[in-house]
Amino acid sequence: MSSQSASSQSPHLGWLGTGRMGAAMAGRLVDAGERVSVWNRTAAKTGPLVARGATAVARITDLSACDVVFVMVSTPRDLEEVVSGPQGLLAGDRVPGTVVDCSTVSAETSATVRAAADAAGVRFLAAPVSGNPHVVAEGGACIVASGPVETFLQVKPHLEQIAKVAVHAGEQEQSRLVKLCHNLYLGMMVQALVEVTSLAEKGGTDRAAFLEFMNGTVLASDWVRKRTPDLVKRDWTPTFTTELLRKDFDLGLGAARALEVPMPVGSAVHQLIQSAIGTGLRDQDFLALYEQQARGAGLADGSA
């Protein structure tokens, strides 16, 4: 039987997965005064949230008493393991009322986990998020959700504590494809940016000057402005790694094949991401695509 709220005003929230993104998102719920229990495979990563007021639990099934459990994990396999696996959320004597998965996974995996949740009498919402940990912490994230509209409306107040925008995209797995389309565009945009930046550099223009010019034009975006200092300094401290970007391109291009949608630009960028990983940039921020481009342009040290 699903757990019930102690009161409609004070639901018990659970958070499963406190890596960089999960910690930032859960932190916004904790800072908003919500009652939040947290679990992570590496227990030490829950420490900062506990210091802010969350309660750490020892097992995933300890979250099953929560009214709503949010999940943020890295891979489709992780999602299946923590929700429907033998020691997952659905494995205990009790089950949570609602599971909200914020991971970026395929529609197929999402549908499999949704079916398992439905069979256990648990509501399931797919709610991937746009924004890196810094954007999330500042309240600038966006969430796209899909699942029964009643479930979306139930958890929307919490989604809006995490993000500035929460949009309902459909009743099934539409949000998964929307998020993959977002990340495909992000990768293509960054590759385009580093290509034109390296061209300007090769012609003798300082990288910082070129980016300052671009950021003053109609082509500018808040995201590029915010990441410009990193690109100028070649600071690849990860917010979203090249390896994670490749995972999303794998999933997104797989969806494009299934839907018979040509993706010529995305396919080319996919190979460039693979090349970057092969040359040692796997765990760097995906802006490190600049390094791969700079080598190809004969800018081995990042300057003309």
N, C-alpha and C positions, 0 to 999 in steps of 0.2 A: 504494500500500500504506500502511496506517495505521502511524504511528510507534509504537514500543514503549517502555515505560518502561525507564529505565536500571536501576531496581530497583523492586520493588513498594512499598518504603518511601519512595522519593523520586521521585515523578512530576514531570515538568516541566509546569507550569501556564502557560497563556497567558491574558491578559486584554485584551479588545478593547472599548474605550470607557471613558475615564477622566474623564467628567464628574463632577458632584457625587456621584451615587449610585455610579457605577462605581469612582471613586477610594476611596470609603469601604469598599466591599465588597472590592476588591482589597487595600486596606490591611490588612484583617484577615487575609488569607492571607499577606501579606508579614510581618506582625508575628508570625504563628504559625510563622515559619521556613520557609515553603514557597519553592520555587524558582519565581519568577514572572517571565515576560516580558510587557511591556505595549506596547500600541499605541493611539494616539489620532489622529484626523484633525488636531487642533491639537496638534502634538507637545509644545509647552511644558507642556501639562496633565499630562504624565507625570512632570514634574520632581519633585514632592513624593514620588511613589512610588519613583522612582529613588534619592532621598536616603534613603529608608527601607530600600533593599536590592533593589528590583526592577531588571530590565534592560529598557531601552527598545529597541524594534526599529523599523526604518525603514519596513517594508512589512507589510501584513496577512499576506501569504504567508509572512513570516518566522516567524509563529506556527504555521505548519503542521507544524513538527517537534515541537510540544508534544503531550503525551499527552492533556490536557484543555484546551480553550479555552472560557473564559467570555465571554459577550457581554452588554453592557449599552448599548443604543442607544435613541434617542428614538422612532422611528417605524417602522411596518411596512416602508416603502421602504428605510430605513437597514438593517434586518435583512437583507432580501433582497440588498442591495448588498454588505454586508460578508461574508456567508456564501456566497451562490451567484452573485454578480456576477462580471464578467470579471476583476476583480482581488481577488476575495474569498478566503476561507479554502479553498474547494474548488478554486481555480483553479491552484494550484501543482503541482509535480511530486510533492510529498508532501502528505498530508492528515493532520489531527489524528485521534487515535483517537476522541475524543468532543467534541461541541460542546454546551455548556450555555447556553441563552439565558435571561437573566434579565430581558429587556425586557418591557414590557406591550404586546402586540400582539394582533390578532384571531386566532381559531382558524384562519381561512382562510389567513392569511399563515403561521402556524406550520406548518400542514399542508404548504404549498408548500415551505417551507424544509426540513421533515423529509424530504419525498420526495427533494429534491435531495441531502440528506446520505445518505439510504439508498442512492441510486443510486451515490454515491461510496464506499460502504462505511464511512461514518462514523456512529457512534451519535449520537443527538440526544435531548436532554432539554429540555423546556420547564420553566423554573423561575423564574417571576416572584416578586418579593419585596415584602413589606409592611414599610414603615418608611422614614422620611426619612433623609438622610445622618447626622444626629446620632444617631438611634436605631440605625442600622447600626453606627456607630463605637462605641457603648456596648454592642454585643452583644445588642440587643433586637429585631432583625429577625426576621421569620418568612418562610419560603420554602414555596411549594406547587409541587410538581413533577408532571409527567406524561410518560409515555414508558415503554418497557420497564422492568419492575421491576428487571431485572439491571443496567441502566444506572444507575438511581436508586441501587441499593445500592453500585455502584462509586464513585459520586461523593458519596454521602451524608456521608462523613467531612469532605470539603471544604465541603459545604453547612453542616455543623454548626460549622465554623470561622467561617463568615460569620454565621450566624443561630442564635438560640436554639432554633428549631423548624424542622424540615424534614419535610414531610408529602407522601406519595405519593398523588395523587388519581385516577390512572387511567393507562391504557396509551396514550392518544392526546393530545388537546388539552384535556382537562378543566381543567388548571391555568389556562389562559388565561381561561376563563369564571369560575373561582373568583376570580381576581385582579380581573377587571372587576366582579364582584359586590361585592367588598370596596371598590373605589374608588367604585362607585355609592353604597354605604351611607355611605362617608366624606363624600362631597359632600352627601348628604341630611342627614346628622347635623350638619354644619357649618352648613348653611342653617337648620336648625331651631334650632341654638344661637344664631345671630346674630338670628333673628327674636324669640325670647323675651328675649334680652338687650336688644334695642332697645325692646321693649315695656316692660320694667322701667325702662329709662332714661327713656323718654318720660313715665312716671308719676312720675319724680323720684328714682329710686334710682340711686346711683352704680354705674357699671359694675363696678368692682372689688368692691364689696360684694355685688352680685348674684352674681358668679361665685364669690366665696368661699363664699357660701351654697350654691350648686349643687354645688360641689366637696366639700361636707360631707355631701351626701345620697346615697341609694342610686343616684341617676342619674349619679353622677360616674364618670369613667374616668381612667386614668393619662394617656391622650393629652390629654384636655381640661385636666387639671391642668398638664401640661407646657407646653401652649400658652397657658394663661391669661395669663401676663405679656405675651406678644406681643399678645393681643387687648386687654388693658387699655391698653398703650402705643400700640396701632395701629402695630405694627412689622410690616410686610409683607415683610421680607427673605425672599426665596424659599427654601423647602425643597421645595415642589412647586407649580408655577405654576398660575394659573387656566387658561392655555392648555393645559397638559398634562392638567388635570382635564377640560376640554372634550373633548379627544381620547379620554379613557377613557369619558366619557359617550356620545360618538358611537359608539364600539365596543360598549359595553354595551347601549345601547338598540337598536342594530342586531341584536345577538344576541337580545334580547327579542322583536323583531319576527319574526325567523326562527323562534323557538321558540313564537310565539303566546302570550307571557306579558305581561299588562297591567302597565304601570309608570306609574301616574298620578302618583305623587309624584316619581319620577325624571324624568319628562318635564317637569314644572313646574320642577324645579331646573335642568334642562338649559337652559331658556330664561333663567333668572336668571343662570347662568354666562355665557351668550352676551351678555346685557345688560351684565354687569360688564366683559367684554372690550371691548365696543363703547364703553364710557365710559372706557377707558384703563387698565384693570387687568390687561391681558394678561400682563405679565411679573412681576406681584406674586404673593406667596404667596396660595394660594387662601383663606386666612382673610380676605383683603380682600373677600370677599363681604359682610363686615360693612359696608364703605363703601357698597355699593349699597343694602343694607337701611337703613342710617342715613339716607341721602338720602330714600328713600321714606317714612321715618317722620318726616321733618322735623328730623332731627338732623344737619344739614349739617356741623357741626364735630365730630361724634362725641360730643356731650354735650347733655343736655336744656337 
